[in-house]
C-alpha cells in the first residue's frame, strides 16, 4: 500500500469522524487544534484504523498531534517503510 493510499484512507476516516472538509486534512493539520478532535474522536479514529488495518495496541495513537503522526502510525500497521 502506497503512502498516497494510506493518506487517502486516513483522510476519509478523519472526514467521516471529525466532520471536516477533506482539504483541511493535510499532513501538518493538528488533530485537536486545527480539526477540533477530542478524546472520543481519537478513540473513534483508532477503531476506524483497526477496521481498516487490523488490531493494534491502544497506545498506537498515543502522542499523535498531526495527520502526519497518524500517517506514520498507519504505515507501521500496513508494514511500509517510513
C-alpha positions in Angstrom: 0.0 0.0 0.0 1.5 3.4 -1.0 1.7 6.5 1.2 -0.9 8.1 -1.0 -3.3 5.2 -0.4 -2.7 5.3 3.3 -3.2 9.0 3.4 -6.4 8.7 1.4 -7.7 6.2 3.9 -6.7 8.3 6.9 -8.2 11.4 5.3 -11.5 9.5 4.6 -11.7 8.4 8.3 -10.9 11.9 9.6 -13.5 13.5 7.3 -16.1 11.0 8.4 -15.4 11.1 12.1 -14.5 14.8 12.6 -17.0 16.1 10.0 -14.3 18.4 8.4 -13.7 19.3 4.8 -11.2 17.0 3.1 -9.0 19.9 2.2 -8.4 20.6 6.0 -6.9 17.1 6.4 -3.3 17.9 5.5 -0.1 16.4 6.8 0.5 19.4 9.1 -3.1 19.7 10.4 -3.1 19.3 14.1 -5.9 17.0 15.3 -7.0 18.9 18.4 -6.2 22.5 17.4 -7.0 22.6 13.7 -9.5 19.7 13.3 -11.1 20.1 16.7 -10.8 16.4 17.6 -11.5 15.4 21.2 -10.7 12.2 23.1 -13.8 10.4 21.8 -12.9 11.4 18.2 -9.4 9.9 18.6 -10.9 6.7 20.0 -13.2 6.5 17.0 -10.2 7.1 14.7 -8.4 4.2 16.5 -11.4 1.9 15.9 -11.6 3.0 12.3 -7.9 2.2 11.7 -8.4 -1.2 13.3 -11.3 -1.8 11.0 -9.1 -0.9 8.1 -5.8 -2.5 9.0 -6.5 -4.9 11.9 -6.0 -4.9 15.6 -3.5 -2.5 17.1 -2.3 -1.7 20.6 -4.3 1.0 22.4 -1.2 3.2 22.7 -0.8 3.3 18.9 -2.4 6.7 18.7 -0.9 8.0 22.0 1.1 11.1 21.4 -0.2 11.8 17.9 -0.7 15.5 17.2 -0.9 15.8 13.5 -2.2 13.9 10.5 1.5 13.2 9.6 1.7 11.4 13.0 -1.3 9.3 12.2 0.1 8.5 8.8 3.4 7.3 10.4 1.4 5.0 12.7 -0.7 3.7 9.8 2.5 3.0 7.8 3.7 0.8 10.7 0.4 -1.1 10.7 0.5 -1.8 7.0 4.2 -2.7 7.0 5.5 0.0 4.7 8.7 1.9 5.4 8.8 5.4 6.7 
